[in-house]
Amino acid sequence: MGSLFSPPSIPAPPPPPPPPAEADYERAAALSEEAMAEERKRRKGRGSTIVAGALGEQAAPTGGTPTLLG
């Protein structure tokens, strides 16, 4: 009975995937800064008036006119 059927053939494994490309951190940082600048330009409403971030004020306010609030 063993002569009627041949043993199954095993297919070759697929080739390994190529190694990932090296990360370009300088380019990523530049793109991130550019995206943040674009986001600041597009802000509308109350969000655009907030000067300080989560860590407090990062830079001194520029320009503006003094106002009497009290």
JOLINQUI-V697166 format. One record per residue. N is the residue number from 1. PHI is phi in whole degrees, -180 to 180 (NA if undefined). OMEGA is omega in whole degrees, 0 to 359 (* if undefined). BURIAL is I if it has 9 or more other ideal C-beta (glycine too) atoms within 8 Angstrom, else O. Layout:
BEGIN
n:phi:omega:burial
N:PHI:OMEGA:BURIAL
N:PHI:OMEGA:BURIAL
END
This chain:
BEGIN
n:phi:omega:burial
1:NA:181:O
2:-69:183:O
3:-86:181:O
4:-79:184:O
5:-118:176:O
6:-91:180:O
7:-65:181:O
8:-66:178:O
9:-90:181:O
10:-95:180:O
11:-69:179:O
12:-71:179:O
13:-68:179:O
14:-67:180:O
15:-67:180:O
16:-68:180:O
17:-68:179:O
18:-67:180:O
19:-66:180:O
20:-67:180:O
21:-70:178:O
22:-68:181:O
23:-76:177:O
24:-102:187:O
25:-68:180:O
26:-66:180:O
27:-67:179:O
28:-63:179:I
29:-65:179:O
30:-65:179:O
31:-66:179:O
32:-66:178:O
33:-61:180:O
34:-65:179:O
35:-66:179:O
36:-66:179:O
37:-65:178:O
38:-64:180:O
39:-64:178:O
40:-63:180:O
41:-69:186:O
42:-85:182:O
43:-63:177:O
44:-136:176:O
45:79:185:O
46:-65:181:O
47:-61:181:O
48:-77:182:O
49:-92:182:O
50:-75:184:O
51:-93:185:O
52:-89:177:O
53:-95:181:O
54:-68:182:O
55:-96:182:O
56:99:182:O
57:-70:182:O
58:-93:182:O
59:-141:178:O
60:-70:178:O
61:-65:182:O
62:-109:175:O
63:66:180:O
64:95:179:O
65:-109:178:O
66:-69:180:O
67:-128:177:O
68:-100:184:O
69:-105:185:O
70:-146:*:O
END
